[in-house]
Amino acid sequence: MINVSVDRQVVENAKAELISQLKSKINQACVEAVCREQYGIEKVEGYECKHGDIVIDDGQVAFKLDFEVRFPMSMLISNGEKTTVKVPENDDFLSELDDGLDEIEPEEIDEATDGELPEIDVKY
């Protein structure tokens, strides 16, 4: 038996090259298909692959790519008891999994804001 020693950096470089090749094969249509099928999001404005890795999935080697996806959404926040999320006008935006969502009432908010928004600490 022959023992072969491979430098850790060589393995990391090979992994990075494989992940880079995979990332180049993913286009916006692929990202939109996953967003539509798994999350009901029809329109993607942009995306970026943040990280990739080689993992074991169900006993087999697989590649995992982590994406940051940007999509349009409007939220109307009023002084009343309800918060409404507005989605695009066409009904095609919702998937068949979303049937009956219009019958769900939003949770009531117990806090009063006294007409002012609370201060938010932002850390840079």
N, C-alpha and C positions, 0 to 999 in steps of 0.2 A: 504494500500500500504506500502511496506517495502522499505526503503531507504538503499542502500548498498554503502559504500564508498570504492573505490579501490585506492590504492596508485599509483601515476603516474609511479613510478619505476617498479611496477609490470606489468603495461600495456606495458611499453617500453621493459621489459624483454620478455614478451610474443610475442610482435611484432618481436623482434630480433630472437627469436627461430623459428617463422614461416618463416621468410626470410632466415634463415640459412638452414632450411629444403628444401625450394625451390631451393636455390643455389646448394645444393647437388644433385638435380635432373637434373640440366642443365649440359650437356656434350658438348664436342667440336663439335659433329655432329649437335646439336641443334643450336649452335652459327653459324656454317658454313651455315646451312640452311637459317637462317635469313639474314646473310650477302649476300648470293647468291641471294635470292629472292628480297630483298629490295635495295641492293647496287651493285649487279653484281660482288661481290668479291668471287672468287672460293676457294682460298687457305687461310686458317687462320693458322698462325704460333703459336699463343697463345692467351689467353684471361684471364681476371681477372674481377670478379664482384667487382666493387668499392663501390656500395651503393645500398640499397634496401629500399623500402617504401611501405606503403599501401596508395592507392589513390582512388579517385572516377573517373570512366571512363564511360561516357554515363549513368550516374545515378546508376551505380553498383560499388560495392567495388572490387578493383583489386590490384594486386601486380605489382610494377614497379621495375625492376632490371636494374641498370646502369652498362654497361660493358666497359672495355678498351680492344680493340681488336687489335692485331698486325697482319699485312699481308705484303707480299713482294710487293715492287714496286721500279722500277728504274726510275730515271729522268736524262736525258742528258741535261746539260746546256752548251751551247757553246757561242762563241763571235758573232755568226751570229744573224739573225733577229728572228729565231724561237727557241722555246724550245720544245723538244720532250719527251714524256713520253713513256718509253718502258715497255711493258707488256710481260709475258711469251710467248714463241713461238706458243703454240697451240691456235687455234682460239676458242676453247671451253671456254676460259677465259671470253670472252665477252658474256653478255646475249642477248636475242633477243631484249631487250629494247635499246641496244647500236647500232643497225643497223644504218649505215650512219655516224657513228662518224668519220670514216677515211676521210670523205669529209669535215670536219670542220677544218678550218685553225686556228692555235693558234694566239692569240692576239700579235701584235707587241709590243716590249718593247721600250719605248722612251729614257730611261736612258742609258748613256754610262758609262762603269765601268772603263775606262782607263786602261784595262788590269789587274786591281786589284779588289779583292772582297771588298765590303764595310765592315767597322768595325761593329760588332754586340755586343751590350751590353748584357751580360748574368748575370742575378741576381740569386744568390743562396739563 
